[in-house]
Amino acid sequence: MKKEIIKNAIEFVLKREKEEGGFAGTPLLPPTIEDTYFAIKILNICNYPINIKKQKNFLLNQNILSLTLDPLAKFFKILNNLSLLNQLNKDCLKFCYKNLKYKIQKKQLSLKEIKDLTEIFTILKDKAILSFLKEKTLKELSKGYFRTIKDLYFLYKILQQDFPKDFFEFILEAQNSDGGFGFFKGTTSYMENTYYACYVLHCFNLYPKDLDKLKEFVLSCRNKDGGFGRNSQGISFLESTILCFMDSEKILIF
């Protein structure tokens, strides 16, 4: 079963690869940074070789100064994954770096933005900025802004092992009778919430209360095209397909 799922997922991804490089949300759409990130991540976890030359052509021709934070973070993560970071135009990288530092100093940042910035500056190895972002987040803990599983996933990405253990029960209680996780206890199960919950728990060697039901939920999201949807009624996307994996140790949930 596992081999079949991996084989079909690889086929689903490869149908979205473009001749000029990059991957698209559907075979008929142009490639995007986001879909390329999801596709490469899936192929890596499935141990399928990446055509680095083709992806290099797509990636190094991006205007990174026009990217918003979310695709920019994914862009840096792809380059880092493919060992292409040192081939980025140095002047462009310097200007991008300057823009990001200005954003940190002048803008009120959301938790998602801090998470994206943390991922970027982890790759760029700027410990001073990472420390600043972490301290900024810790100051917000007392304000009670963390109300959903997604919030807690972002929080873990920023704080890592300093993530407050008090939130574990909140995460565990968000698992529903169908095995998936809601945004919080009593809300509808979706693949993204299930991924966020399992990711954080896995990083602390913890497990959902009902692993068998979790497996059932994940498999119920699988479609005939080899991809996965947000739930059993959802159509397949690269983003929802990658969420059926736990990537901290490259271990399949199922």
C-alpha positions in Angstrom: 0.0 0.0 0.0 2.8 2.4 1.0 4.7 1.8 -2.2 1.6 2.3 -4.3 0.8 5.6 -2.6 4.4 6.9 -3.1 4.4 5.8 -6.8 1.1 7.5 -7.5 2.1 10.6 -5.6 5.3 10.9 -7.8 3.2 10.5 -11.0 0.8 13.2 -9.7 3.7 15.6 -9.1 5.6 14.9 -12.4 2.5 15.7 -14.5 2.9 19.3 -13.1 6.6 19.7 -14.0 7.3 22.2 -16.8 9.8 21.9 -19.6 11.3 25.3 -18.7 11.5 24.3 -15.0 9.3 24.7 -12.0 6.0 23.0 -11.2 2.4 24.2 -11.5 -0.8 23.7 -9.5 -2.3 21.9 -12.5 -0.8 20.6 -15.7 -2.2 23.5 -17.7 -1.1 26.4 -15.4 2.3 28.2 -15.4 4.8 27.3 -12.7 4.9 29.1 -9.4 7.4 29.3 -6.5 4.9 27.8 -4.1 4.0 24.8 -6.2 7.6 24.2 -7.1 8.4 24.1 -3.3 5.6 21.6 -2.6 6.6 19.4 -5.6 10.3 19.3 -4.7 9.5 18.5 -1.1 7.2 15.6 -2.1 9.8 14.2 -4.5 12.6 14.5 -1.9 10.5 12.6 0.7 9.7 10.0 -1.9 13.4 9.7 -2.8 12.8 10.6 -6.4 15.7 12.4 -8.2 15.2 16.1 -8.9 16.3 17.5 -12.3 18.4 20.3 -10.7 19.5 21.8 -14.0 15.9 22.4 -15.0 14.9 23.8 -11.7 18.0 26.0 -11.5 16.9 27.6 -14.8 13.5 28.4 -13.3 14.6 29.5 -9.9 17.6 31.7 -10.8 15.5 33.7 -13.2 13.0 34.7 -10.6 12.7 38.4 -9.6 13.0 37.8 -5.8 12.6 41.5 -5.0 9.0 41.2 -6.2 8.2 38.2 -4.0 6.1 38.6 -0.8 7.3 36.9 2.3 5.6 33.5 1.9 6.9 32.7 -1.6 10.3 34.3 -0.7 10.7 31.9 2.3 9.8 29.0 0.1 12.2 30.3 -2.6 15.1 30.3 -0.1 14.2 26.9 1.2 14.2 25.4 -2.3 17.6 27.0 -3.1 19.0 25.7 0.2 17.6 22.2 -0.5 19.1 22.0 -4.0 22.4 23.6 -2.9 21.9 26.6 -5.2 22.0 29.4 -2.7 25.6 30.3 -3.5 24.6 30.9 -7.2 22.1 33.6 -6.4 23.1 37.1 -7.6 25.1 38.6 -4.8 23.8 42.2 -5.3 20.2 41.0 -5.5 20.7 39.0 -2.3 22.2 42.0 -0.5 19.3 44.2 -1.5 16.8 41.6 -0.5 18.6 41.2 2.9 18.4 45.0 3.4 14.6 45.0 2.6 13.9 42.2 5.0 15.8 43.9 7.8 13.9 47.1 7.2 10.6 45.2 7.3 11.6 43.7 10.7 12.5 47.1 12.2 9.6 49.2 10.8 6.6 46.9 10.4 4.1 45.3 12.9 4.6 41.6 12.0 2.1 38.8 12.1 3.0 35.4 13.6 3.1 34.0 10.0 5.5 36.7 8.9 7.8 36.1 11.8 7.7 32.4 11.0 8.6 33.1 7.3 11.4 35.6 8.4 12.7 33.0 10.8 13.0 30.4 8.1 14.8 32.8 5.8 17.3 34.1 8.3 17.9 30.5 9.5 19.1 29.8 6.0 21.1 33.0 5.9 22.6 32.2 9.3 21.9 35.5 10.9 21.8 34.6 14.6 21.2 38.2 15.8 18.0 38.6 13.8 16.8 35.1 14.7 17.3 36.0 18.4 15.4 39.2 17.9 12.5 37.4 16.2 12.4 34.8 18.9 12.4 37.4 21.7 9.6 39.3 19.9 7.5 36.2 19.8 8.1 35.3 23.4 6.8 38.7 24.5 3.5 37.9 22.7 2.9 34.7 24.5 1.1 36.4 27.4 -1.4 38.1 25.1 -3.2 34.8 24.2 -3.0 35.3 20.4 -2.4 31.6 19.8 -5.9 30.2 19.2 -5.5 27.6 16.4 -3.4 24.6 15.5 -1.9 26.7 12.7 -0.8 29.4 15.2 0.9 26.8 17.3 2.7 25.3 14.3 4.0 28.8 13.4 5.0 29.2 17.1 7.0 26.0 17.1 8.7 27.0 13.9 10.0 30.1 15.6 10.7 28.8 19.1 11.7 25.2 18.3 12.5 23.5 21.6 11.4 26.5 23.6 7.9 25.9 22.5 5.6 26.0 25.5 4.7 22.5 26.7 1.3 23.8 28.0 0.0 23.8 24.4 0.4 20.0 24.0 -3.1 19.2 25.5 -4.7 21.9 23.2 -3.2 20.1 20.2 -4.2 16.6 21.4 -7.7 17.7 22.1 -8.1 19.0 18.6 -8.2 15.5 17.1 -11.7 14.5 16.0 -13.5 11.2 15.9 -12.7 10.8 12.2 -9.0 10.9 13.1 -8.2 14.3 11.6 -7.6 17.5 13.5 -9.6 20.7 13.5 -8.5 24.3 13.9 -9.1 23.6 17.6 -11.3 21.2 19.6 -14.7 20.7 18.1 -14.0 22.1 14.6 -13.9 20.3 11.2 -10.9 18.1 10.3 -8.7 19.3 7.5 -5.4 17.9 6.2 -3.5 21.1 7.0 -4.5 21.1 10.7 -3.7 17.4 10.9 -0.3 18.1 9.5 0.4 21.0 11.8 -0.7 19.0 14.8 1.3 15.9 13.9 4.4 17.9 13.0 4.6 19.6 16.4 3.8 16.5 18.3 6.4 14.5 16.3 9.1 17.0 17.1 8.6 16.2 20.8 8.2 12.5 20.3 4.5 12.7 21.1 1.7 11.0 19.2 -2.0 11.7 18.5 -4.4 9.9 20.8 -5.8 7.7 18.0 -3.2 6.7 15.4 -5.5 4.2 13.6 -8.1 6.9 13.0 -5.4 9.3 12.0 -4.3 6.9 9.3 -7.9 6.4 8.1 -8.4 10.2 7.8 -5.3 10.7 5.8 -6.1 7.9 3.4 -9.7 9.2 3.0 -8.2 12.4 1.5 -6.4 10.4 -1.2 -7.8 10.7 -4.7 -7.6 8.5 -7.8 -5.1 10.9 -9.5 -2.6 10.0 -6.8 -2.8 13.4 -5.0 -4.5 14.3 -1.7 -7.2 16.8 -0.9 -7.9 18.9 2.2 -10.5 16.3 3.2 -12.3 13.3 1.7 -14.3 15.6 -0.6 -11.4 17.8 -1.6 -9.7 17.9 -5.0 -6.0 17.2 -5.2 -3.4 19.9 -4.9 0.4 19.8 -4.4 0.0 21.6 -1.1 -2.5 19.2 0.3 -0.6 16.3 -1.0 2.6 17.2 0.8 0.6 17.5 4.0 0.1 13.8 4.1 3.8 13.5 5.1 5.6 14.4 8.3 8.8 16.1 7.1 10.8 16.6 10.2 12.2 13.0 9.9 10.8 12.3 6.4 8.5 9.7 7.9 5.1 9.0 6.2 2.2 9.5 8.6 0.7 6.3 7.2 
